[in-house]
Structures are given as structure tokens and as C-alpha cells.
Amino acid sequence: MRMKYLFISWLVVFIGSWVMYVQYSTYTELCRGHDCRKIICDRYKTGVIDGSACSSLCAKETLYFGKCLSTKPNNQMYLGIWGNLQGVIKCQMEEAAQLDLGADPEPRKEIVLFDKPIRGTTVEKFKEMVYGLFKAKLGEQGNLSELVNLILSFADGNKDGRVSLPEAKSAWALLQLDEFLLMVILQDKEHTPKLMGFCGDLYVTERVEYTSLYGISLPWIIELFVPSGFRRSMDQWFTPSWPRKAKIAIGLLEFVEDIFHGPYGNFLMCDTSAKNLGYNDKYDLKMMDMRKIVPEMNLKEIIKDRQCESDLDCIYGTDCRTLCDQSKMRCTTEVIQPNLAKACQLLKDYLLRGAPSDIHEELEKQLYLCIALKVTANQMEMEHSLILNNLKTLLWKKISHTNDS
């Protein structure tokens, strides 16, 4: 009997130690904030790059890396403390990106080494470079010059009225990232976290209090032993009250409006999952992660030359799907499902659970009409606007008289 208990105790210690070792190894691979900070600060101290966060990060040391939030080695993400403000620090690790073969890389034209613009480049020439990049990413837009001026204003990190060469190098590196470009475009929109500063291709954004539509955060050791079905049930238990969920859902619908044929073209949501969405203490939706929201023009360039044998080969991210042209064995460029349909698919269970009985049937009907939307359908844009407005009106009428609104 003693030997049996001794063996069981040894087995528990062995398995526990192995699990902790695997988790530690995963953590050290995923969380490389020290390396990220060193690379950025070395280039700042040698005068290669500059930006509004560089001095605080590398000289004054008032910008600190906090809890690691990274899910991939090449996309470093941390809670940050900047003086008395809290934010989220995002940093790219290019050498890791080349090893991450299991996922689509961030759609960037080149690996950023802060080699552009070169010394001697005039401001006008830099404007031409930025304009050309926007034209390639966003297509022909009549107001691209306004966007160029907006970027130059943001690139002036020290607000001295001019863009230095190190600031221009940082801005050029950041503009290769679709998330950064979209954040600049949507800075005056309610559902986009505010940009707080940058240094090289590291940037700091506003921190969002609640970081998923669903669930609670559990220690990783507990997550390992919770069955996935039970975890989904737990997620539903810990959602906000229904009026608050309705307000969050209205925020997501408004964000879909913002990026659907906005002032600088159409953007596509290629990873529509609850973990990418958060909300603040007033239950206003905030986008947590926009790295897989890409310009439509850019996505067409990425996917048009992809070889395929079936439609399953024509997927970017998790949610941007096109068809495989069997005659050419190449992916087509038209995404099948619009952003609104993906958003409604995400919101269906979230909104229907606990919905008031007097609107439950109509809400379910509108959500299923929304999910059925196809890009190829005739008059899709009219149907898109009609369904989106119907959903917003239905939800808003129900909560407009409550404290949660």
C-alpha cells in the first residue's frame, strides 16, 4: 500500500513538473519583451529611429513592460505602464516571424529593417513614398493626400513641426503594419483604442479593461484540466447582463460600419473571434486586436496567386474565404462573406442567451438574415445597410430607457 501511494505521489510530481516545464518553455518563446526592448533601444541610441515613446522607453525608463499577452512569438504584446498611464505595448519580432510557418504572416511588403527612407530623402520624396504605399494597400482613393498629411503629423513625435529622418524611419516601419494604419485612420472613432506613442515599429495603445466578450481568465494550470464544453458554458455564465451585452453588440455593428467602404476604402475582418474584442467600464466596445483586419485591395494581392486544390486552400486568417478556380488552380479574389455576416455569427449565441422574450423571435430572425449575407448577392450593399440598421434599431429601442444605455 505504501509503495502504491509512493508511486502515485511520484507520478503526480513528475507530471506536474513536466507540465510546468512545457509551460515555462512556451512562455519564454512567446514572451520576449527583453529582446524587443533591447533591439528597439539599441537602434534609438545609435540614432537610427526616433518616436514619441523612445525617450520614455530607453532613456528615462518610465515606460515599463508588464504582463505578457503574446499569443505568437513574432507578435509581442504586453500590458505597459507609462508614467501614471496604463496601456498595451506591441512589438514585432521579425526573426521569429520567419519560423512561424503555421500561420499567415502579417501582410507586409518587406521585412522592416529601418532602412527606408535613406539619408538625403526630402520631405516631399517621403510623402511620395507614403502615397505610393497607400495606393498599393488601399487602391485609388481621392483623399490619399489627406491621409499622407495625417501620417506625417503623427510621425512628428516630438511635435517640433518637422519630421526627422529617424522619425520617418519609424513611421515607414509602422506603416507596413495594417493594424497601425487602421488605428491611425480610425483614431477619431469610438471603438478603436487610442494610439499613445511609438518607437520604431513598437507602439503603445490605450488599455481596455475587459479583454474578451466572453468568460473569465483562469490560471493556465486550471485551464489545462477544464473540458472545452464546460469552458464554453462557463463563458456564458460570466457575460454581462443582457442590456449591457446589447450595448457591446451595437458597438461591434458600428465598428463594422466604420470599416465598410470607409473614407479610405473597405477593410476585411479576417479573424472574427471573441478574444479580439473587449469593452470598457461603460460597456463601450473596443477592438483589442486588429492585426487580421486588412485592406480589401491588399488581401486581393495576397491571395490572387495562391495555388489551390479546393476552397479550403483559399482562406486568409480564419474568416476571409474565397473560392478555388478549378480551371486555373488559383484562388479567386472575391471574399465570400462580408464583415457583417461574420459579426452576426459571433453575436448570435451572445445576444440570444437571456434576450427579452418580446424581441427574442425578431432578434433571432434578423441575426439569421445577417449571417446569410453573401458578397456575391445582388444589391448586397443595400441589404447590408438595411439589416445592420434593423439590428441596431431593435437593440437600441430595447435598452435606450435603461441605465445600461
Buried (B, 14 or more C-beta within 10 A) or exposed (E): EEEEEEEEEEEEEEEEEEBEEEEEEEEEEBBBBEBBBEBBBEBBEEEBBBBBBBBBBBEEEBBBBBEBBBEBBBBBBBBBBBEEBBBBBBBBBBEBBEEBEEEBEBBBEEEBEBEBBEEEBEEEEBBEBBBEBBEEBBBEBEEBEEBBEEBBEBBBBBEEEEBBBBBBBBBBBBBBBBBBBBBBBBEEBEBBBEBBBBBBBBBBBBBBEBBBBBBEEEEEEEEEEEEEEEEEEBBEEEBBEBBBBBBBBBBBBBBBBBBBEBEBBBBBBBBBBBBBBBBBEEBBBBBBBBBBBBBBBBBBBBBEEBEBEEBEBBBBBBBBBBBBEEEEEBBBBEBBBBBBBBBBBBBBBBBEEBBEEEBEEEBBEBBEBBBEBEBEEEEBEEBBEEBBEBBBEBBEEBBEEEEBB
